[in-house]
Amino acid sequence: MSSTAQAGSAGQSDTGSITGNVVNSELFVVTGANITLTSAAGKTLTAESDSSGKFSFTDVPPGTYTLHVVHSGFQSYELKDVLVRAGNESQLYVQMAGGGGTKSTSNNKVLLWVVIGGAAAGGIGAYLATRGSSSSTSPSTTQ
């Protein structure tokens, strides 16, 4: 079941969006993962990964967020300092460790973080490295 979370009725140019995919350590999709996006002020949005492992948050007010992904049988995942800018779309590919009844020594990772938007919205940037769940640095974007 796919779920799209909306954070208000503000115009599209005043908000951003986050879309993504959740996969396991073997890069197979994870269906039914619970994804929570929490603002610095504590406001929470929720979504669930669909049968393709996809999730989305639309009409997200600009700001800094924490993304938390949980699914039974997997290690929970947390990504801090997710920046949302007005007019931009961030795409996240989250790899969860564990699951499927097999042992896994890999850690949860963000495989790809891409921010798309026009020059007025902050330009286009990309974060192409893998990052473990314990990292506290934020990805850089080009303005």
N, CA, C and O atoms as CSV, one atom per row, in Angstrom:
chain,resi,resn,atom,element,x,y,z
A,1,MET,N,N,0.840,-1.169,0.000
A,1,MET,CA,C,0.000,0.000,0.000
A,1,MET,C,C,0.883,1.230,0.000
A,1,MET,O,O,1.771,1.346,0.845
A,2,SER,N,N,0.667,2.137,-0.911
A,2,SER,CA,C,1.435,3.370,-1.012
A,2,SER,C,C,0.728,4.457,-0.237
A,2,SER,O,O,-0.501,4.523,-0.213
A,3,SER,N,N,1.503,5.299,0.390
A,3,SER,CA,C,0.923,6.389,1.150
A,3,SER,C,C,1.707,7.644,0.853
A,3,SER,O,O,2.937,7.637,0.900
A,4,THR,N,N,1.014,8.712,0.548
A,4,THR,CA,C,1.649,9.990,0.318
A,4,THR,C,C,1.245,10.914,1.446
A,4,THR,O,O,0.058,11.115,1.703
A,5,ALA,N,N,2.237,11.477,2.118
A,5,ALA,CA,C,1.956,12.382,3.224
A,5,ALA,C,C,1.987,13.807,2.714
A,5,ALA,O,O,2.877,14.172,1.946
A,6,GLN,N,N,1.024,14.619,3.132
A,6,GLN,CA,C,0.983,16.010,2.740
A,6,GLN,C,C,1.070,16.862,3.986
A,6,GLN,O,O,0.473,16.552,5.017
A,7,ALA,N,N,1.823,17.941,3.873
A,7,ALA,CA,C,2.075,18.780,5.035
A,7,ALA,C,C,1.387,20.131,4.955
A,7,ALA,O,O,1.839,21.078,5.598
A,8,GLY,N,N,0.333,20.252,4.205
A,8,GLY,CA,C,-0.367,21.513,4.160
A,8,GLY,C,C,-0.847,21.820,2.766
A,8,GLY,O,O,-0.665,21.029,1.840
A,9,SER,N,N,-1.461,22.975,2.625
A,9,SER,CA,C,-2.023,23.335,1.336
A,9,SER,C,C,-1.276,24.483,0.693
A,9,SER,O,O,-1.812,25.143,-0.197
A,10,ALA,N,N,-0.052,24.736,1.123
A,10,ALA,CA,C,0.734,25.820,0.555
A,10,ALA,C,C,1.020,25.539,-0.913
A,10,ALA,O,O,1.047,24.385,-1.340
A,11,GLY,N,N,1.231,26.595,-1.678
A,11,GLY,CA,C,1.528,26.443,-3.093
A,11,GLY,C,C,2.772,25.634,-3.329
A,11,GLY,O,O,3.657,25.568,-2.475
A,12,GLN,N,N,2.840,25.014,-4.494
A,12,GLN,CA,C,3.943,24.115,-4.799
A,12,GLN,C,C,5.296,24.818,-4.717
A,12,GLN,O,O,6.284,24.207,-4.309
A,13,SER,N,N,5.351,26.111,-5.104
A,13,SER,CA,C,6.626,26.809,-5.079
A,13,SER,C,C,7.086,27.139,-3.661
A,13,SER,O,O,8.253,27.469,-3.454
A,14,ASP,N,N,6.187,27.055,-2.688
A,14,ASP,CA,C,6.531,27.349,-1.300
A,14,ASP,C,C,6.945,26.107,-0.523
A,14,ASP,O,O,7.329,26.211,0.642
A,15,THR,N,N,6.873,24.939,-1.145
A,15,THR,CA,C,7.173,23.685,-0.453
A,15,THR,C,C,8.119,22.841,-1.297
A,15,THR,O,O,8.368,23.143,-2.464
A,16,GLY,N,N,8.635,21.793,-0.698
A,16,GLY,CA,C,9.464,20.825,-1.405
A,16,GLY,C,C,8.864,19.446,-1.257
A,16,GLY,O,O,7.784,19.285,-0.688
A,17,SER,N,N,9.568,18.452,-1.770
A,17,SER,CA,C,9.082,17.081,-1.639
A,17,SER,C,C,10.253,16.128,-1.471
A,17,SER,O,O,11.388,16.430,-1.840
A,18,ILE,N,N,9.945,14.969,-0.903
A,18,ILE,CA,C,10.929,13.899,-0.732
A,18,ILE,C,C,10.302,12.625,-1.261
A,18,ILE,O,O,9.202,12.249,-0.856
A,19,THR,N,N,10.999,11.969,-2.160
A,19,THR,CA,C,10.578,10.658,-2.645
A,19,THR,C,C,11.733,9.702,-2.422
A,19,THR,O,O,12.874,10.129,-2.246
A,20,GLY,N,N,11.444,8.417,-2.428
A,20,GLY,CA,C,12.537,7.484,-2.227
A,20,GLY,C,C,12.137,6.048,-2.426
A,20,GLY,O,O,10.977,5.727,-2.684
A,21,ASN,N,N,13.128,5.192,-2.299
A,21,ASN,CA,C,12.972,3.750,-2.387
A,21,ASN,C,C,13.639,3.129,-1.183
A,21,ASN,O,O,14.678,3.601,-0.720
A,22,VAL,N,N,13.026,2.050,-0.669
A,22,VAL,CA,C,13.606,1.294,0.431
A,22,VAL,C,C,13.934,-0.093,-0.107
A,22,VAL,O,O,13.079,-0.776,-0.670
A,23,VAL,N,N,15.204,-0.500,0.080
A,23,VAL,CA,C,15.663,-1.816,-0.379
A,23,VAL,C,C,16.371,-2.528,0.764
A,23,VAL,O,O,16.768,-1.906,1.749
A,24,ASN,N,N,16.528,-3.859,0.619
A,24,ASN,CA,C,17.258,-4.625,1.634
A,24,ASN,C,C,18.740,-4.709,1.251
A,24,ASN,O,O,19.165,-4.085,0.279
A,25,SER,N,N,19.521,-5.472,2.006
A,25,SER,CA,C,20.961,-5.551,1.776
A,25,SER,C,C,21.317,-6.183,0.438
A,25,SER,O,O,22.443,-6.033,-0.038
A,26,GLU,N,N,20.361,-6.896,-0.178
A,26,GLU,CA,C,20.592,-7.497,-1.491
A,26,GLU,C,C,19.949,-6.670,-2.601
A,26,GLU,O,O,19.858,-7.118,-3.744
A,27,LEU,N,N,19.503,-5.460,-2.258
A,27,LEU,CA,C,18.907,-4.489,-3.177
A,27,LEU,C,C,17.533,-4.887,-3.700
A,27,LEU,O,O,17.103,-4.396,-4.744
A,28,PHE,N,N,16.830,-5.785,-2.977
A,28,PHE,CA,C,15.445,-6.102,-3.292
A,28,PHE,C,C,14.554,-5.110,-2.553
A,28,PHE,O,O,14.894,-4.659,-1.459
A,29,VAL,N,N,13.410,-4.770,-3.153
A,29,VAL,CA,C,12.526,-3.777,-2.540
A,29,VAL,C,C,11.989,-4.266,-1.205
A,29,VAL,O,O,11.798,-5.464,-0.995
A,30,VAL,N,N,11.752,-3.326,-0.314
A,30,VAL,CA,C,11.147,-3.603,0.987
A,30,VAL,C,C,9.756,-2.967,0.966
A,30,VAL,O,O,9.623,-1.743,0.955
A,31,THR,N,N,8.735,-3.805,0.959
A,31,THR,CA,C,7.344,-3.372,0.947
A,31,THR,C,C,6.846,-3.195,2.372
A,31,THR,O,O,7.165,-3.999,3.248
A,32,GLY,N,N,6.070,-2.153,2.607
A,32,GLY,CA,C,5.445,-1.962,3.913
A,32,GLY,C,C,6.337,-1.373,4.984
A,32,GLY,O,O,6.012,-1.464,6.167
A,33,ALA,N,N,7.465,-0.766,4.601
A,33,ALA,CA,C,8.299,-0.085,5.595
A,33,ALA,C,C,7.581,1.187,6.042
A,33,ALA,O,O,6.972,1.876,5.223
A,34,ASN,N,N,7.649,1.497,7.320
A,34,ASN,CA,C,7.048,2.717,7.865
A,34,ASN,C,C,8.095,3.813,7.874
A,34,ASN,O,O,9.146,3.671,8.499
A,35,ILE,N,N,7.808,4.911,7.176
A,35,ILE,CA,C,8.749,6.014,7.046
A,35,ILE,C,C,8.169,7.220,7.765
A,35,ILE,O,O,7.019,7.595,7.533
A,36,THR,N,N,8.963,7.827,8.639
A,36,THR,CA,C,8.547,9.003,9.386
A,36,THR,C,C,9.511,10.140,9.079
A,36,THR,O,O,10.728,9.955,9.100
A,37,LEU,N,N,8.966,11.309,8.795
A,37,LEU,CA,C,9.743,12.515,8.545
A,37,LEU,C,C,9.389,13.497,9.652
A,37,LEU,O,O,8.232,13.900,9.782
A,38,THR,N,N,10.382,13.885,10.450
A,38,THR,CA,C,10.135,14.748,11.602
A,38,THR,C,C,10.903,16.052,11.457
A,38,THR,O,O,12.114,16.044,11.238
A,39,SER,N,N,10.192,17.182,11.582
A,39,SER,CA,C,10.826,18.492,11.473
A,39,SER,C,C,11.584,18.821,12.753
A,39,SER,O,O,11.404,18.169,13.782
A,40,ALA,N,N,12.434,19.839,12.675
A,40,ALA,CA,C,13.173,20.293,13.857
A,40,ALA,C,C,12.208,20.761,14.947
A,40,ALA,O,O,12.537,20.706,16.132
A,41,ALA,N,N,11.015,21.223,14.548
A,41,ALA,CA,C,10.006,21.678,15.511
A,41,ALA,C,C,9.180,20.526,16.080
A,41,ALA,O,O,8.349,20.738,16.963
A,42,GLY,N,N,9.406,19.293,15.574
A,42,GLY,CA,C,8.709,18.128,16.102
A,42,GLY,C,C,7.483,17.696,15.318
A,42,GLY,O,O,6.828,16.729,15.708
A,43,LYS,N,N,7.146,18.380,14.220
A,43,LYS,CA,C,5.996,17.976,13.399
A,43,LYS,C,C,6.359,16.711,12.629
A,43,LYS,O,O,7.439,16.619,12.045
A,44,THR,N,N,5.449,15.733,12.630
A,44,THR,CA,C,5.726,14.426,12.046
A,44,THR,C,C,4.814,14.139,10.862
A,44,THR,O,O,3.604,14.358,10.925
A,45,LEU,N,N,5.413,13.647,9.780
A,45,LEU,CA,C,4.693,13.164,8.608
A,45,LEU,C,C,5.018,11.687,8.461
A,45,LEU,O,O,6.129,11.268,8.788
A,46,THR,N,N,4.073,10.889,7.974
A,46,THR,CA,C,4.318,9.456,7.827
A,46,THR,C,C,3.941,8.973,6.433
A,46,THR,O,O,3.078,9.548,5.770
A,47,ALA,N,N,4.602,7.914,6.006
A,47,ALA,CA,C,4.305,7.255,4.735
A,47,ALA,C,C,4.678,5.779,4.886
A,47,ALA,O,O,5.293,5.378,5.874
A,48,GLU,N,N,4.298,4.994,3.902
A,48,GLU,CA,C,4.613,3.565,3.888
A,48,GLU,C,C,5.137,3.212,2.497
A,48,GLU,O,O,4.598,3.675,1.492
A,49,SER,N,N,6.186,2.392,2.440
A,49,SER,CA,C,6.707,1.993,1.128
A,49,SER,C,C,5.709,1.060,0.446
A,49,SER,O,O,5.118,0.189,1.084
A,50,ASP,N,N,5.532,1.257,-0.869
A,50,ASP,CA,C,4.559,0.472,-1.617
A,50,ASP,C,C,5.184,-0.831,-2.129
A,50,ASP,O,O,6.284,-1.199,-1.717
A,51,SER,N,N,4.484,-1.519,-3.020
A,51,SER,CA,C,4.955,-2.808,-3.530
A,51,SER,C,C,6.227,-2.691,-4.360
A,51,SER,O,O,6.865,-3.700,-4.660
A,52,SER,N,N,6.604,-1.466,-4.733
A,52,SER,CA,C,7.861,-1.224,-5.451
A,52,SER,C,C,8.925,-0.662,-4.523
A,52,SER,O,O,10.012,-0.300,-4.974
A,53,GLY,N,N,8.623,-0.584,-3.223
A,53,GLY,CA,C,9.563,-0.027,-2.252
A,53,GLY,C,C,9.585,1.488,-2.235
A,53,GLY,O,O,10.415,2.081,-1.546
A,54,LYS,N,N,8.687,2.134,-2.983
A,54,LYS,CA,C,8.682,3.591,-3.101
A,54,LYS,C,C,7.853,4.250,-2.005
A,54,LYS,O,O,6.884,3.682,-1.500
A,55,PHE,N,N,8.270,5.481,-1.650
A,55,PHE,CA,C,7.510,6.311,-0.718
A,55,PHE,C,C,7.638,7.761,-1.169
A,55,PHE,O,O,8.538,8.108,-1.934
A,56,SER,N,N,6.722,8.607,-0.683
A,56,SER,CA,C,6.827,10.029,-1.020
A,56,SER,C,C,6.176,10.899,0.044
A,56,SER,O,O,5.213,10.515,0.707
A,57,PHE,N,N,6.749,12.088,0.175
A,57,PHE,CA,C,6.201,13.149,1.005
A,57,PHE,C,C,6.089,14.363,0.091
A,57,PHE,O,O,7.100,14.809,-0.451
A,58,THR,N,N,4.889,14.911,-0.098
A,58,THR,CA,C,4.703,16.083,-0.941
A,58,THR,C,C,4.279,17.268,-0.095
A,58,THR,O,O,3.825,17.106,1.038
A,59,ASP,N,N,4.428,18.453,-0.649
A,59,ASP,CA,C,4.047,19.699,0.033
A,59,ASP,C,C,4.695,19.816,1.410
A,59,ASP,O,O,4.034,20.151,2.393
A,60,VAL,N,N,5.999,19.535,1.467
A,60,VAL,CA,C,6.743,19.596,2.729
A,60,VAL,C,C,7.298,21.014,2.900
A,60,VAL,O,O,8.017,21.501,2.026
A,61,PRO,N,N,6.975,21.684,4.014
A,61,PRO,CA,C,7.525,23.018,4.245
A,61,PRO,C,C,9.060,22.981,4.305
A,61,PRO,O,O,9.629,22.014,4.810
A,62,PRO,N,N,9.733,24.022,3.797
A,62,PRO,CA,C,11.200,24.058,3.855
A,62,PRO,C,C,11.704,23.933,5.291
A,62,PRO,O,O,11.075,24.425,6.228
A,63,GLY,N,N,12.835,23.275,5.447
A,63,GLY,CA,C,13.429,23.118,6.763
A,63,GLY,C,C,14.315,21.888,6.818
A,63,GLY,O,O,14.580,21.237,5.807
A,64,THR,N,N,14.764,21.592,8.023
A,64,THR,CA,C,15.625,20.436,8.259
A,64,THR,C,C,14.809,19.352,8.962
A,64,THR,O,O,14.080,19.631,9.914
A,65,TYR,N,N,14.937,18.123,8.488
A,65,TYR,CA,C,14.132,17.006,8.964
A,65,TYR,C,C,15.014,15.810,9.316
A,65,TYR,O,O,16.180,15.740,8.928
A,66,THR,N,N,14.431,14.877,10.058
A,66,THR,CA,C,15.037,13.574,10.317
A,66,THR,C,C,14.128,12.526,9.704
A,66,THR,O,O,12.920,12.523,9.941
A,67,LEU,N,N,14.717,11.629,8.907
A,67,LEU,CA,C,13.981,10.536,8.277
A,67,LEU,C,C,14.239,9.274,9.077
A,67,LEU,O,O,15.388,8.937,9.365
A,68,HIS,N,N,13.165,8.572,9.438
A,68,HIS,CA,C,13.277,7.338,10.220
A,68,HIS,C,C,12.500,6.248,9.482
A,68,HIS,O,O,11.333,6.436,9.138
A,69,VAL,N,N,13.157,5.103,9.240
A,69,VAL,CA,C,12.531,3.998,8.512
A,69,VAL,C,C,12.584,2.750,9.388
A,69,VAL,O,O,13.642,2.388,9.902
A,70,VAL,N,N,11.425,2.089,9.556
A,70,VAL,CA,C,11.359,0.855,10.339
A,70,VAL,C,C,10.544,-0.185,9.581
A,70,VAL,O,O,9.600,0.134,8.858
A,71,HIS,N,N,10.942,-1.441,9.772
A,71,HIS,CA,C,10.202,-2.579,9.219
A,71,HIS,C,C,10.588,-3.799,10.045
A,71,HIS,O,O,11.758,-3.987,10.380
A,72,SER,N,N,9.610,-4.617,10.368
A,72,SER,CA,C,9.857,-5.822,11.153
A,72,SER,C,C,10.923,-6.682,10.476
A,72,SER,O,O,10.847,-6.931,9.272
A,73,GLY,N,N,11.908,-7.133,11.237
A,73,GLY,CA,C,12.962,-7.985,10.710
A,73,GLY,C,C,14.179,-7.235,10.202
A,73,GLY,O,O,15.167,-7.856,9.810
A,74,PHE,N,N,14.124,-5.890,10.201
A,74,PHE,CA,C,15.249,-5.072,9.745
A,74,PHE,C,C,15.706,-4.166,10.873
A,74,PHE,O,O,14.947,-3.876,11.797
A,75,GLN,N,N,16.961,-3.719,10.790
A,75,GLN,CA,C,17.448,-2.723,11.726
A,75,GLN,C,C,16.769,-1.402,11.375
A,75,GLN,O,O,16.629,-1.070,10.198
A,76,SER,N,N,16.347,-0.646,12.391
A,76,SER,CA,C,15.732,0.649,12.108
A,76,SER,C,C,16.790,1.583,11.528
A,76,SER,O,O,17.983,1.426,11.783
A,77,TYR,N,N,16.338,2.547,10.752
A,77,TYR,CA,C,17.239,3.455,10.045
A,77,TYR,C,C,16.874,4.890,10.361
A,77,TYR,O,O,15.692,5.232,10.413
A,78,GLU,N,N,17.870,5.734,10.573
A,78,GLU,CA,C,17.642,7.143,10.826
A,78,GLU,C,C,18.638,7.974,10.021
A,78,GLU,O,O,19.838,7.703,10.030
A,79,LEU,N,N,18.127,8.987,9.327
A,79,LEU,CA,C,18.966,9.918,8.573
A,79,LEU,C,C,18.634,11.317,9.061
A,79,LEU,O,O,17.515,11.799,8.883
A,80,LYS,N,N,19.617,11.966,9.680
A,80,LYS,CA,C,19.419,13.311,10.220
A,80,LYS,C,C,19.802,14.350,9.172
A,80,LYS,O,O,20.460,14.047,8.176
A,81,ASP,N,N,19.377,15.568,9.422
A,81,ASP,CA,C,19.753,16.729,8.610
A,81,ASP,C,C,19.342,16.612,7.148
A,81,ASP,O,O,20.113,16.956,6.252
A,82,VAL,N,N,18.119,16.122,6.907
A,82,VAL,CA,C,17.575,16.088,5.550
A,82,VAL,C,C,17.016,17.480,5.277
A,82,VAL,O,O,16.057,17.905,5.922
A,83,LEU,N,N,17.608,18.182,4.332
A,83,LEU,CA,C,17.226,19.554,4.035
A,83,LEU,C,C,16.173,19.587,2.936
A,83,LEU,O,O,16.359,19.006,1.867
A,84,VAL,N,N,15.068,20.269,3.207
A,84,VAL,CA,C,14.011,20.459,2.218
A,84,VAL,C,C,13.979,21.940,1.868
A,84,VAL,O,O,13.883,22.802,2.741
A,85,ARG,N,N,14.063,22.216,0.559
A,85,ARG,CA,C,14.002,23.599,0.075
A,85,ARG,C,C,12.761,23.773,-0.784
A,85,ARG,O,O,12.311,22.834,-1.442
A,86,ALA,N,N,12.216,24.972,-0.774
A,86,ALA,CA,C,11.035,25.275,-1.578
A,86,ALA,C,C,11.338,25.032,-3.052
A,86,ALA,O,O,12.364,25.484,-3.561
A,87,GLY,N,N,10.450,24.319,-3.736
A,87,GLY,CA,C,10.597,24.061,-5.162
A,87,GLY,C,C,11.514,22.902,-5.504
A,87,GLY,O,O,11.675,22.586,-6.683
A,88,ASN,N,N,12.123,22.258,-4.517
A,88,ASN,CA,C,13.051,21.149,-4.766
A,88,ASN,C,C,12.415,19.812,-4.443
A,88,ASN,O,O,11.506,19.728,-3.617
A,89,GLU,N,N,12.898,18.763,-5.101
A,89,GLU,CA,C,12.516,17.394,-4.805
A,89,GLU,C,C,13.778,16.630,-4.434
A,89,GLU,O,O,14.729,16.585,-5.214
A,90,SER,N,N,13.792,16.032,-3.258
A,90,SER,CA,C,14.909,15.186,-2.844
A,90,SER,C,C,14.533,13.733,-3.084
A,90,SER,O,O,13.419,13.321,-2.764
A,91,GLN,N,N,15.446,12.958,-3.641
A,91,GLN,CA,C,15.222,11.536,-3.872
A,91,GLN,C,C,16.215,10.752,-3.033
A,91,GLN,O,O,17.424,10.958,-3.135
A,92,LEU,N,N,15.700,9.850,-2.203
A,92,LEU,CA,C,16.536,9.053,-1.310
A,92,LEU,C,C,16.398,7.574,-1.643
A,92,LEU,O,O,15.300,7.103,-1.937
A,93,TYR,N,N,17.491,6.850,-1.598
A,93,TYR,CA,C,17.489,5.399,-1.772
A,93,TYR,C,C,18.096,4.807,-0.514
A,93,TYR,O,O,19.304,4.898,-0.292
A,94,VAL,N,N,17.250,4.199,0.309
A,94,VAL,CA,C,17.654,3.709,1.625
A,94,VAL,C,C,17.824,2.196,1.581
A,94,VAL,O,O,16.915,1.473,1.172
A,95,GLN,N,N,19.000,1.720,2.006
A,95,GLN,CA,C,19.274,0.291,2.097
A,95,GLN,C,C,19.235,-0.111,3.557
A,95,GLN,O,O,20.003,0.404,4.370
A,96,MET,N,N,18.333,-1.037,3.895
A,96,MET,CA,C,18.176,-1.485,5.273
A,96,MET,C,C,18.924,-2.796,5.490
A,96,MET,O,O,18.902,-3.681,4.635
A,97,ALA,N,N,19.578,-2.913,6.629
A,97,ALA,CA,C,20.324,-4.121,6.969
A,97,ALA,C,C,19.404,-5.130,7.647
A,97,ALA,O,O,18.441,-4.757,8.316
A,98,GLY,N,N,19.714,-6.416,7.463
A,98,GLY,CA,C,18.945,-7.483,8.094
A,98,GLY,C,C,17.744,-7.864,7.253
A,98,GLY,O,O,17.624,-7.453,6.099
A,99,GLY,N,N,16.860,-8.649,7.836
A,99,GLY,CA,C,15.616,-9.025,7.162
A,99,GLY,C,C,15.725,-10.311,6.387
A,99,GLY,O,O,16.821,-10.808,6.129
A,100,GLY,N,N,14.594,-10.839,6.022
A,100,GLY,CA,C,14.534,-12.027,5.194
A,100,GLY,C,C,15.021,-13.289,5.868
A,100,GLY,O,O,15.256,-14.290,5.191
A,101,GLY,N,N,15.181,-13.274,7.177
A,101,GLY,CA,C,15.613,-14.458,7.910
A,101,GLY,C,C,17.072,-14.811,7.706
A,101,GLY,O,O,17.507,-15.888,8.113
A,102,THR,N,N,17.837,-13.927,7.084
A,102,THR,CA,C,19.265,-14.192,6.885
A,102,THR,C,C,20.078,-13.223,7.717
A,102,THR,O,O,19.627,-12.116,8.010
A,103,LYS,N,N,21.268,-13.635,8.095
A,103,LYS,CA,C,22.153,-12.750,8.839
A,103,LYS,C,C,22.796,-11.769,7.877
A,103,LYS,O,O,23.131,-12.119,6.745
A,104,SER,N,N,22.964,-10.557,8.332
A,104,SER,CA,C,23.591,-9.534,7.509
A,104,SER,C,C,24.566,-8.748,8.364
A,104,SER,O,O,24.245,-8.352,9.484
A,105,THR,N,N,25.755,-8.524,7.833
A,105,THR,CA,C,26.748,-7.737,8.563
A,105,THR,C,C,26.813,-6.315,8.033
A,105,THR,O,O,27.572,-5.495,8.549
A,106,SER,N,N,26.024,-6.016,7.008
A,106,SER,CA,C,26.062,-4.666,6.449
A,106,SER,C,C,25.232,-3.725,7.304
A,106,SER,O,O,24.296,-4.149,7.983
A,107,ASN,N,N,25.577,-2.451,7.266
A,107,ASN,CA,C,24.842,-1.419,7.984
A,107,ASN,C,C,23.820,-0.792,7.052
A,107,ASN,O,O,23.929,-0.901,5.831
A,108,ASN,N,N,22.828,-0.137,7.634
A,108,ASN,CA,C,21.881,0.632,6.830
A,108,ASN,C,C,22.644,1.747,6.127
A,108,ASN,O,O,23.586,2.306,6.690
A,109,LYS,N,N,22.245,2.072,4.904
A,109,LYS,CA,C,22.947,3.094,4.146
A,109,LYS,C,C,21.989,3.897,3.295
A,109,LYS,O,O,20.940,3.402,2.882
A,110,VAL,N,N,22.359,5.149,3.035
A,110,VAL,CA,C,21.719,5.921,1.983
A,110,VAL,C,C,22.576,5.693,0.760
A,110,VAL,O,O,23.760,6.030,0.763
A,111,LEU,N,N,22.000,5.125,-0.286
A,111,LEU,CA,C,22.762,4.825,-1.486
A,111,LEU,C,C,22.892,6.027,-2.398
A,111,LEU,O,O,23.908,6.175,-3.077
A,112,LEU,N,N,21.890,6.888,-2.431
A,112,LEU,CA,C,21.898,8.022,-3.339
A,112,LEU,C,C,20.960,9.085,-2.809
A,112,LEU,O,O,19.840,8.785,-2.396
A,113,TRP,N,N,21.412,10.319,-2.820
A,113,TRP,CA,C,20.580,11.437,-2.410
A,113,TRP,C,C,20.690,12.478,-3.505
A,113,TRP,O,O,21.774,13.018,-3.728
A,114,VAL,N,N,19.610,12.772,-4.189
A,114,VAL,CA,C,19.605,13.727,-5.287
A,114,VAL,C,C,18.587,14.821,-4.980
A,114,VAL,O,O,17.459,14.529,-4.583
A,115,VAL,N,N,18.982,16.074,-5.161
A,115,VAL,CA,C,18.076,17.202,-4.981
A,115,VAL,C,C,17.891,17.856,-6.340
A,115,VAL,O,O,18.863,18.218,-7.003
A,116,ILE,N,N,16.628,18.007,-6.755
A,116,ILE,CA,C,16.327,18.559,-8.069
A,116,ILE,C,C,15.525,19.838,-7.897
A,116,ILE,O,O,14.556,19.867,-7.139
A,117,GLY,N,N,15.924,20.898,-8.598
A,117,GLY,CA,C,15.180,22.147,-8.549
A,117,GLY,C,C,15.810,23.168,-9.463
A,117,GLY,O,O,16.955,23.007,-9.887
A,118,GLY,N,N,15.075,24.216,-9.768
A,118,GLY,CA,C,15.584,25.281,-10.618
A,118,GLY,C,C,16.557,26.162,-9.876
A,118,GLY,O,O,16.695,26.061,-8.657
A,119,ALA,N,N,17.233,27.029,-10.607
A,119,ALA,CA,C,18.229,27.926,-10.008
A,119,ALA,C,C,17.606,28.780,-8.903
A,119,ALA,O,O,18.233,29.015,-7.870
A,120,ALA,N,N,16.375,29.243,-9.120
A,120,ALA,CA,C,15.697,30.048,-8.105
A,120,ALA,C,C,15.360,29.231,-6.870
A,120,ALA,O,O,15.184,29.787,-5.786
A,121,ALA,N,N,15.267,27.905,-7.025
A,121,ALA,CA,C,14.905,27.036,-5.908
A,121,ALA,C,C,16.127,26.468,-5.209
A,121,ALA,O,O,15.988,25.660,-4.292
A,122,GLY,N,N,17.313,26.869,-5.619
A,122,GLY,CA,C,18.513,26.393,-4.936
A,122,GLY,C,C,19.389,25.521,-5.795
A,122,GLY,O,O,20.356,24.950,-5.292
A,123,GLY,N,N,19.092,25.393,-7.074
A,123,GLY,CA,C,19.964,24.652,-7.968
A,123,GLY,C,C,19.798,23.155,-7.882
A,123,GLY,O,O,18.847,22.650,-7.285
A,124,ILE,N,N,20.718,22.466,-8.476
A,124,ILE,CA,C,20.702,21.011,-8.519
A,124,ILE,C,C,21.916,20.506,-7.761
A,124,ILE,O,O,23.020,21.021,-7.938
A,125,GLY,N,N,21.720,19.507,-6.925
A,125,GLY,CA,C,22.836,18.951,-6.176
A,125,GLY,C,C,22.696,17.459,-6.060
A,125,GLY,O,O,21.634,16.906,-6.349
A,126,ALA,N,N,23.754,16.797,-5.641
A,126,ALA,CA,C,23.693,15.348,-5.490
A,126,ALA,C,C,24.632,14.904,-4.385
A,126,ALA,O,O,25.687,15.499,-4.166
A,127,TYR,N,N,24.235,13.863,-3.705
A,127,TYR,CA,C,25.051,13.212,-2.692
A,127,TYR,C,C,25.124,11.761,-3.108
A,127,TYR,O,O,24.164,11.010,-2.936
A,128,LEU,N,N,26.280,11.359,-3.664
A,128,LEU,CA,C,26.376,10.062,-4.303
A,128,LEU,C,C,27.147,9.028,-3.499
A,128,LEU,O,O,27.299,7.895,-3.953
A,129,ALA,N,N,27.628,9.379,-2.340
A,129,ALA,CA,C,28.361,8.425,-1.516
A,129,ALA,C,C,27.398,7.635,-0.648
A,129,ALA,O,O,26.246,8.032,-0.469
A,130,THR,N,N,27.862,6.526,-0.113
A,130,THR,CA,C,27.044,5.802,0.858
A,130,THR,C,C,27.317,6.410,2.217
A,130,THR,O,O,28.409,6.912,2.483
A,131,ARG,N,N,26.314,6.359,3.069
A,131,ARG,CA,C,26.442,6.935,4.397
A,131,ARG,C,C,25.731,6.040,5.376
A,131,ARG,O,O,24.551,5.740,5.193
A,132,GLY,N,N,26.418,5.606,6.409
A,132,GLY,CA,C,25.837,4.743,7.424
A,132,GLY,C,C,24.872,5.485,8.314
A,132,GLY,O,O,24.849,6.716,8.323
A,133,SER,N,N,24.067,4.740,9.072
A,133,SER,CA,C,23.035,5.339,9.902
A,133,SER,C,C,23.588,6.083,11.102
A,133,SER,O,O,22.846,6.828,11.743
A,134,SER,N,N,24.849,5.915,11.431
A,134,SER,CA,C,25.396,6.594,12.589
A,134,SER,C,C,26.093,7.902,12.211
A,134,SER,O,O,26.575,8.611,13.095
A,135,SER,N,N,26.158,8.231,10.944
A,135,SER,CA,C,26.819,9.441,10.496
A,135,SER,C,C,26.007,10.660,10.881
A,135,SER,O,O,24.776,10.624,10.867
A,136,SER,N,N,26.699,11.748,11.228
A,136,SER,CA,C,25.977,12.957,11.589
A,136,SER,C,C,26.272,14.106,10.643
A,136,SER,O,O,25.813,15.222,10.885
A,137,THR,N,N,27.016,13.875,9.578
A,137,THR,CA,C,27.276,14.943,8.626
A,137,THR,C,C,26.153,15.037,7.639
A,137,THR,O,O,25.493,14.038,7.354
A,138,SER,N,N,25.922,16.212,7.111
A,138,SER,CA,C,24.840,16.380,6.156
A,138,SER,C,C,25.404,16.472,4.757
A,138,SER,O,O,26.526,16.944,4.569
A,139,PRO,N,N,24.638,16.025,3.769
A,139,PRO,CA,C,25.105,16.079,2.393
A,139,PRO,C,C,25.158,17.512,1.915
A,139,PRO,O,O,24.387,18.356,2.373
A,140,SER,N,N,26.067,17.788,0.994
A,140,SER,CA,C,26.164,19.124,0.453
A,140,SER,C,C,25.391,19.203,-0.845
A,140,SER,O,O,25.245,18.217,-1.567
A,141,THR,N,N,24.901,20.398,-1.125
A,141,THR,CA,C,24.204,20.613,-2.383
A,141,THR,C,C,24.833,21.806,-3.078
A,141,THR,O,O,25.379,22.694,-2.424
A,142,THR,N,N,24.760,21.827,-4.376
A,142,THR,CA,C,25.304,22.917,-5.164
A,142,THR,C,C,24.224,23.958,-5.349
A,142,THR,O,O,23.083,23.629,-5.674
A,143,GLN,N,N,24.583,25.219,-5.141
A,143,GLN,CA,C,23.586,26.281,-5.316
A,143,GLN,C,C,23.903,27.082,-6.541
A,143,GLN,O,O,23.182,28.026,-6.866
